[in-house]
Amino acid sequence: MNEFPVQESHPNLYVYYSPQWQTAFINANQLKGTKGHLQVFDAMGAGVRGKHEN
């Protein structure tokens, strides 16, 4: 029997905003598939940007 627990890999999304550069850095890992859609919203919920990758 294995002593170590099985670790599942889950997708992660990391976002860091640099006020000095006024830029958001977005990094994702453990993703599956080849298509993606990213939407960015402001604090009031209005769509700011969107990008679709095939």
Distance bins in CASP14 RR format, pairs under 12 A and 6 or more apart:
PFRMAT RR
TARGET T0000
AUTHOR 0000-0000-0000
RMODE 2
METHOD distances of the structure
MODEL  1
7 30 0 0 0 0 0 1 0 0 0 0 0
8 30 0 0 0 0 1 0 0 0 0 0 0
9 29 0 0 0 0 1 0 0 0 0 0 0
9 30 1 0 1 0 0 0 0 0 0 0 0
9 31 0 0 0 0 0 1 0 0 0 0 0
9 32 0 0 0 0 1 0 0 0 0 0 0
10 28 0 0 0 0 0 1 0 0 0 0 0
10 29 0 0 0 0 1 0 0 0 0 0 0
10 30 1 0 0 1 0 0 0 0 0 0 0
10 31 0 0 0 0 0 1 0 0 0 0 0
10 32 0 0 0 0 0 1 0 0 0 0 0
11 27 0 0 0 0 0 1 0 0 0 0 0
11 28 1 0 0 1 0 0 0 0 0 0 0
11 29 1 0 0 1 0 0 0 0 0 0 0
11 30 1 0 1 0 0 0 0 0 0 0 0
11 31 1 0 1 0 0 0 0 0 0 0 0
11 32 1 0 0 1 0 0 0 0 0 0 0
11 33 0 0 0 0 0 1 0 0 0 0 0
11 36 0 0 0 0 0 1 0 0 0 0 0
12 26 0 0 0 0 0 1 0 0 0 0 0
12 27 0 0 0 0 1 0 0 0 0 0 0
12 28 1 0 0 1 0 0 0 0 0 0 0
12 29 1 0 1 0 0 0 0 0 0 0 0
12 30 1 0 1 0 0 0 0 0 0 0 0
12 31 0 0 0 0 1 0 0 0 0 0 0
13 24 0 0 0 0 0 1 0 0 0 0 0
13 25 0 0 0 0 0 1 0 0 0 0 0
13 26 1 0 0 1 0 0 0 0 0 0 0
13 27 1 0 0 1 0 0 0 0 0 0 0
13 28 1 0 1 0 0 0 0 0 0 0 0
13 29 0 0 0 0 1 0 0 0 0 0 0
13 30 0 0 0 0 1 0 0 0 0 0 0
13 31 0 0 0 0 1 0 0 0 0 0 0
13 36 0 0 0 0 0 1 0 0 0 0 0
13 38 0 0 0 0 1 0 0 0 0 0 0
14 24 0 0 0 0 0 1 0 0 0 0 0
14 25 0 0 0 0 1 0 0 0 0 0 0
14 26 1 0 0 1 0 0 0 0 0 0 0
14 27 1 0 1 0 0 0 0 0 0 0 0
14 28 1 0 0 1 0 0 0 0 0 0 0
14 29 0 0 0 0 1 0 0 0 0 0 0
14 30 0 0 0 0 0 1 0 0 0 0 0
15 23 0 0 0 0 0 1 0 0 0 0 0
15 24 1 0 1 0 0 0 0 0 0 0 0
15 25 1 0 0 1 0 0 0 0 0 0 0
15 26 1 0 1 0 0 0 0 0 0 0 0
15 27 1 0 0 1 0 0 0 0 0 0 0
15 28 0 0 0 0 1 0 0 0 0 0 0
15 38 0 0 0 0 0 1 0 0 0 0 0
15 40 0 0 0 0 1 0 0 0 0 0 0
16 23 0 0 0 0 1 0 0 0 0 0 0
16 24 1 0 0 1 0 0 0 0 0 0 0
16 25 1 0 1 0 0 0 0 0 0 0 0
16 26 0 0 0 0 1 0 0 0 0 0 0
16 27 0 0 0 0 1 0 0 0 0 0 0
17 23 1 0 0 1 0 0 0 0 0 0 0
17 24 1 0 1 0 0 0 0 0 0 0 0
17 25 1 0 0 1 0 0 0 0 0 0 0
17 26 0 0 0 0 1 0 0 0 0 0 0
17 40 0 0 0 0 0 1 0 0 0 0 0
18 24 1 0 0 1 0 0 0 0 0 0 0
18 25 1 0 0 1 0 0 0 0 0 0 0
18 26 0 0 0 0 0 1 0 0 0 0 0
23 40 0 0 0 0 0 1 0 0 0 0 0
24 38 0 0 0 0 0 1 0 0 0 0 0
24 40 1 0 0 1 0 0 0 0 0 0 0
24 41 0 0 0 0 0 1 0 0 0 0 0
24 42 0 0 0 0 0 1 0 0 0 0 0
24 48 0 0 0 0 0 1 0 0 0 0 0
24 49 0 0 0 0 1 0 0 0 0 0 0
26 38 1 0 0 1 0 0 0 0 0 0 0
26 39 0 0 0 0 0 1 0 0 0 0 0
26 40 0 0 0 0 1 0 0 0 0 0 0
26 49 0 0 0 0 0 1 0 0 0 0 0
26 50 0 0 0 0 0 1 0 0 0 0 0
26 51 0 0 0 0 0 1 0 0 0 0 0
27 38 0 0 0 0 0 1 0 0 0 0 0
28 36 0 0 0 0 1 0 0 0 0 0 0
28 37 0 0 0 0 0 1 0 0 0 0 0
28 38 0 0 0 0 1 0 0 0 0 0 0
28 53 0 0 0 0 0 1 0 0 0 0 0
31 37 0 0 0 0 0 1 0 0 0 0 0
31 38 0 0 0 0 0 1 0 0 0 0 0
31 53 0 0 0 0 0 1 0 0 0 0 0
33 53 0 0 0 0 0 1 0 0 0 0 0
33 54 0 0 0 0 0 1 0 0 0 0 0
34 53 0 0 0 0 1 0 0 0 0 0 0
34 54 1 0 0 1 0 0 0 0 0 0 0
35 51 0 0 0 0 0 1 0 0 0 0 0
35 52 1 0 0 1 0 0 0 0 0 0 0
35 53 1 0 0 1 0 0 0 0 0 0 0
35 54 1 0 1 0 0 0 0 0 0 0 0
36 50 0 0 0 0 0 1 0 0 0 0 0
36 51 0 0 0 0 1 0 0 0 0 0 0
36 52 1 0 0 1 0 0 0 0 0 0 0
36 53 1 0 1 0 0 0 0 0 0 0 0
36 54 0 0 0 0 1 0 0 0 0 0 0
37 49 0 0 0 0 0 1 0 0 0 0 0
37 50 1 0 0 1 0 0 0 0 0 0 0
37 51 1 0 0 1 0 0 0 0 0 0 0
37 52 1 0 1 0 0 0 0 0 0 0 0
37 53 1 0 0 1 0 0 0 0 0 0 0
37 54 0 0 0 0 0 1 0 0 0 0 0
38 47 0 0 0 0 0 1 0 0 0 0 0
38 48 0 0 0 0 0 1 0 0 0 0 0
38 49 1 0 0 1 0 0 0 0 0 0 0
38 50 1 0 0 1 0 0 0 0 0 0 0
38 51 1 0 1 0 0 0 0 0 0 0 0
38 52 0 0 0 0 1 0 0 0 0 0 0
38 53 0 0 0 0 1 0 0 0 0 0 0
39 45 0 0 0 0 0 1 0 0 0 0 0
39 46 0 0 0 0 0 1 0 0 0 0 0
39 47 1 0 0 1 0 0 0 0 0 0 0
39 48 0 0 0 0 1 0 0 0 0 0 0
39 49 1 0 0 1 0 0 0 0 0 0 0
39 50 1 0 1 0 0 0 0 0 0 0 0
39 51 0 0 0 0 1 0 0 0 0 0 0
39 52 0 0 0 0 1 0 0 0 0 0 0
40 46 0 0 0 0 0 1 0 0 0 0 0
40 47 1 0 0 1 0 0 0 0 0 0 0
40 48 1 0 1 0 0 0 0 0 0 0 0
40 49 1 0 1 0 0 0 0 0 0 0 0
40 50 1 0 0 1 0 0 0 0 0 0 0
40 51 0 0 0 0 1 0 0 0 0 0 0
41 47 1 0 1 0 0 0 0 0 0 0 0
41 48 1 0 0 1 0 0 0 0 0 0 0
41 49 0 0 0 0 1 0 0 0 0 0 0
41 50 0 0 0 0 1 0 0 0 0 0 0
42 48 1 0 1 0 0 0 0 0 0 0 0
42 49 0 0 0 0 1 0 0 0 0 0 0
END
